[in-house]
Amino acid sequence: MQNWGGNVTFTAPALIDATSVAQVRRAVASGGRVRAIGTRHSFNELADTDGTLVSVLDMPPDFHLDEHAGTVSFAAGTRYGAVAAYLVQHGLALHNTGSLPHISVAGAIATGTHGSGVDLGNLATAVRALELVGPGGDLRRIAAGDGDFAGSVVALGSLGVVTRVTLAVQPSYLIRQDVYEHLPWPVLLADVDAVVGAAYSVSVFLDWRGDTVRQVWLKRRVSSEDEPVADDLLGAARNPSATASIISPIDNTTPLGVARPWAFTLPHFRLDATPSAGDEIQSEYFVPREHAADALRAVREQAPVFAPHLLISELRTVAADDLWLSPANGRDSLAIHFTWRNDTPAVLDVLPAIEAALAPFAPRPHWAKVHTMAPQAVLETYPDLPRMRDLITRADPQGVFRNEHLDRALGLQREFA
Ligand SMILES: Cc1cc2nc3c(=O)[nH]c(=O)nc-3n(C[C@H](O)[C@H](O)[C@H](O)COP(=O)(O)OP(=O)(O)OC[C@H]3O[C@@H](n4cnc5c(N)ncnc54)[C@H](O)[C@@H]3O)c2cc1C
């Protein structure tokens, strides 16, 4: 079994596709190591195990709206697209989405998956409660306000198999996507905040070459379908006939130049289409937004080294949060993303140049993507790491949910109680 990108082959000898919480509990209680697996969209060995992989993707969603609390709860393996379809039917919305609706909610929140927006936290910040099966097969619930909640959401699968989630919802809203082309690099570097703050959600697509960045996608929150939009963004011109070919050669992206309910225009990719060929590798680094211009300058200087292997880069923003392992913990962040040609040796070869360029800005790599940073350099940037290590060893003293990748990533000791 491989991941979506095809760059990881899982070594786990067994996979259980659970259709009920009871089945998950039995799977965990039967002994041996376990890792939860979602839609396999991660690009590294985080989800692998030498024991049993447990998937909750096949559990029926079983949506439950609590209008008074402003929340929806459902089975954790449900994909964002299915959640969005349900919410749109009920006139409701999430605050944000990632680039594609195909990923499972449990997998996304476990790794701090994000969309874009200077005022928008990552997808895990919408979580209000979780139910998870811990070691021994016990089922427990943890909710916002409980002691260890801030460590239990972006938890990399370290605390157990999440079976149900409760997310904050809000009334539905319209998002209009527009593409602006050829923003001059000096304009971007002079005021990154003006560009990334120009709409509810902004994505900057670039190949680091030339004098301009290729496209800026503004996802504006508008009050009506015919609300007019500006033709100029700091010297970049709106192209009403732009296509999404910069991220995809085939027709699988959400509509440009029109306003639609959030679920149809906040993700880049449509639920009813394959997101892309899957023939790629991804890397991404989060730096404090206050250092955005310097970080971009530093990476751009390395472009001759890495550009030959790059398909496209994307800049997004994430608002600071207080989740212990969130890449945006305590920092309003700029996320600098690289979609690479599917050539692992070449990618591993060029990443150190990018990481060295970013080193002065204390970068945090995306937990689910490929990087070559020393674990210690990453962990120094997480002030709540000691609390997280303590939580993992308290919650899972036998190391049922541990694997080598996780231990290395979090600097966990390998002895178990
Ligand atoms: C085409 C593509 C686009 C992407 N776009 C974005 C993006 O816009 N923004 C972004 O931030 N990232 C993005 N990613 C990365 C992606 O969001 C993460 O890899 C995310 O973890 C995927 O969720 P998954 O269900 O596939 O998780 P998996 O890869 O299956 O697992 C990832 C982690 O989640 C844990 N996990 C999964 N299910 C559970 C569960 N039920 N209980 C406990 N832990 C669980 C696993 O143990 C593992 O540690 C993208 C990836 C791809 C391939």
The ligand as a MOL file (V3000), in Angstrom:
LIG
                    3D

  0  0  0     0  0            999 V3000
M  V30 BEGIN CTAB
M  V30 COUNTS 53 58 0 0 0
M  V30 BEGIN ATOM
M  V30 1 C -2.7880 16.8910 -3.2230 0
M  V30 2 C -2.5390 17.2880 -1.7980 0
M  V30 3 C -2.9220 18.5240 -1.3590 0
M  V30 4 C -2.6740 18.9130 -0.0320 0
M  V30 5 N -3.0710 20.1570 0.3430 0
M  V30 6 C -2.7950 20.5780 1.5970 0
M  V30 7 C -3.1820 21.8770 2.0210 0
M  V30 8 O -3.8600 22.6120 1.3040 0
M  V30 9 N -2.8000 22.2830 3.2590 0
M  V30 10 C -2.0680 21.4810 4.0770 0
M  V30 11 O -1.7300 21.9250 5.1740 0
M  V30 12 N -1.7460 20.2300 3.7230 0
M  V30 13 C -2.0900 19.7590 2.5090 0
M  V30 14 N -1.7790 18.4810 2.1520 0
M  V30 15 C -1.2470 17.5810 3.1790 0
M  V30 16 C -2.4050 16.8480 3.8550 0
M  V30 17 O -3.3970 17.7330 4.2890 0
M  V30 18 C -1.9260 16.0770 5.0910 0
M  V30 19 O -1.0670 15.0920 4.6310 0
M  V30 20 C -3.0620 15.4280 5.8930 0
M  V30 21 O -2.5010 14.7970 7.0180 0
M  V30 22 C -3.8000 14.4340 5.0710 0
M  V30 23 O -4.8090 13.7830 5.7870 0
M  V30 24 P -4.9660 12.1940 5.5860 0
M  V30 25 O -6.3000 11.8000 6.0910 0
M  V30 26 O -4.6450 11.8290 4.2020 0
M  V30 27 O -3.8680 11.6810 6.5980 0
M  V30 28 P -2.8400 10.4650 6.4580 0
M  V30 29 O -1.7670 10.8600 5.5260 0
M  V30 30 O -3.5670 9.2070 6.1830 0
M  V30 31 O -2.2640 10.4540 7.9570 0
M  V30 32 C -1.5960 11.5860 8.4330 0
M  V30 33 C -1.4960 11.5540 9.9550 0
M  V30 34 O -2.8100 11.6390 10.4990 0
M  V30 35 C -2.9980 10.6030 11.4460 0
M  V30 36 N -4.3920 10.1830 11.3910 0
M  V30 37 C -5.1310 9.8650 10.3070 0
M  V30 38 N -6.3600 9.4670 10.6800 0
M  V30 39 C -6.3870 9.5290 12.0260 0
M  V30 40 C -7.3570 9.2020 13.0200 0
M  V30 41 N -8.5760 8.7390 12.7020 0
M  V30 42 N -7.0310 9.3490 14.3170 0
M  V30 43 C -5.8110 9.8140 14.6870 0
M  V30 44 N -4.8530 10.1330 13.8010 0
M  V30 45 C -5.1420 9.9880 12.4860 0
M  V30 46 C -2.0790 9.4860 10.9900 0
M  V30 47 O -1.7610 8.6140 12.0560 0
M  V30 48 C -0.8760 10.2830 10.5280 0
M  V30 49 O -0.0830 10.6000 11.6290 0
M  V30 50 C -2.0360 18.0360 0.8570 0
M  V30 51 C -1.6630 16.7530 0.4280 0
M  V30 52 C -1.9230 16.3840 -0.8740 0
M  V30 53 C -1.5450 15.0160 -1.3310 0
M  V30 END ATOM
M  V30 BEGIN BOND
M  V30 1 1 1 2
M  V30 2 1 2 3
M  V30 3 2 2 52
M  V30 4 2 3 4
M  V30 5 1 4 5
M  V30 6 1 4 50
M  V30 7 2 5 6
M  V30 8 1 6 7
M  V30 9 1 6 13
M  V30 10 2 7 8
M  V30 11 1 7 9
M  V30 12 1 9 10
M  V30 13 2 10 11
M  V30 14 1 10 12
M  V30 15 2 12 13
M  V30 16 1 13 14
M  V30 17 1 14 15
M  V30 18 1 14 50
M  V30 19 1 15 16
M  V30 20 1 16 17
M  V30 21 1 16 18
M  V30 22 1 18 19
M  V30 23 1 18 20
M  V30 24 1 20 21
M  V30 25 1 20 22
M  V30 26 1 22 23
M  V30 27 1 23 24
M  V30 28 2 24 25
M  V30 29 1 24 26
M  V30 30 1 24 27
M  V30 31 1 27 28
M  V30 32 2 28 29
M  V30 33 1 28 30
M  V30 34 1 28 31
M  V30 35 1 31 32
M  V30 36 1 32 33
M  V30 37 1 33 34
M  V30 38 1 33 48
M  V30 39 1 34 35
M  V30 40 1 35 36
M  V30 41 1 35 46
M  V30 42 1 36 37
M  V30 43 1 36 45
M  V30 44 2 37 38
M  V30 45 1 38 39
M  V30 46 1 39 40
M  V30 47 2 39 45
M  V30 48 1 40 41
M  V30 49 2 40 42
M  V30 50 1 42 43
M  V30 51 2 43 44
M  V30 52 1 44 45
M  V30 53 1 46 47
M  V30 54 1 46 48
M  V30 55 1 48 49
M  V30 56 2 50 51
M  V30 57 1 51 52
M  V30 58 1 52 53
M  V30 END BOND
M  V30 END CTAB
M  END
